[in-house]
Amino acid sequence: MIVSSSLSREIQGLALRIFDTIARAEGKLHGKPPSDVTFHEVGAIDSIVDVVGTAAALAWLAPRSVSASEVPLGHGHVRAAHGLLPVPSPAALEILKEAQAPVIDGGIGKELCTPTGAGILAAIVQRFGPMPPLVVSAIGYGAGDLELPDRPNLLRAIVGKKAEQRGEDDLVRIEANLDDMSPELCEHVADRLFSAGALDAWWTPIVMKKSRPAFMLGILAPARLLGEITGIVLSETTSIGVRWDSVSRRTLERHVRAVETRFGPIHVKVALDGERVLNMAPEYESCRAAASRAGVPLKEVYVAALCAASK
């Protein structure tokens, strides 16, 4: 159904990745390959809408990263196609285990996380834990049908820009030389670093001993995150050691503003020195999403956003 639909490849790809996450967990529990799994509750039309709707929302929002709180599971029993099952269900628990997601009971005798929900979280979330520092730009609520006795049955999504660490001069520059790591891992490593709170990350081509081509990973981060950031470098890359030193910096005040263009509203970052505007730059993800919706080259959206911001 998904592959034969008119949905974009981006939406199809994420939706199929979510279903694949669920299929791999079900296959492990049933002792069969994922391709032989028969979906029951998760194959129902409402679950298909949940998965595809989530994929469409993520494609439209185009977030740099997605984080989520600890996952409340609930307890008790639920009746499913296989009979009476414990809560959390075996499939949901298997998915969250593979995703290394932190879980809590939730304090209620109801199923609070289904296999569909677990599959969505496992496929889209880069970081579980407390909400990172954000400048909130939008909030959405979705209500479930189940009436809970002690709380609203709501899922809340918060969209925002990473809060600038103004006045935080206690920074460290972290570096690691890498000559044996696949470049395919670079994007994932950078995503993990930014989700953990790194202010910047970059890759520099270098030549190491024995004239070996390599690259250096550089990171700028608050000193309080030194342990977490170096832990990510050592676990996610092939480096067996990192180095760091203390640095200071001066930053311009930055605001993100929406400007109206013929492609819809586009976010533009404005850098100021007091009241004086020194730089303006359309946000890449906002331009990319608009270009995808309009079916036009990205550079056209970029120029339109810059013109609108200049006016």
Secondary structure, DSSP 8 states (H G I E B T S, - for coil): --TTSS--HHHHHHHHHHHHHHHHHHHHHHTS-GGG---SGGGSHHHHHHHHHHHHHHHHH--S--EE--EE---EEEEETTEEEEES-HHHHHHHHHTT--EE--SSSS--S-HHHHHHHHHH-SEESS---EEEEEEEEEE-SS--SSS--EEEEEEEEE---TT---EEEEEEEESSS-GGGHHHHHHHHHHHT-SEEEEEEEEEGGGEEEEEEEEEEEGGGHHHHHHHHHHHSS-S--EEEEE-----EEEEEEEEETTEEEEEEEEEETTEEEEEEE-HHHHHHHHHHHTS-HHHHHHHHHHHHH-
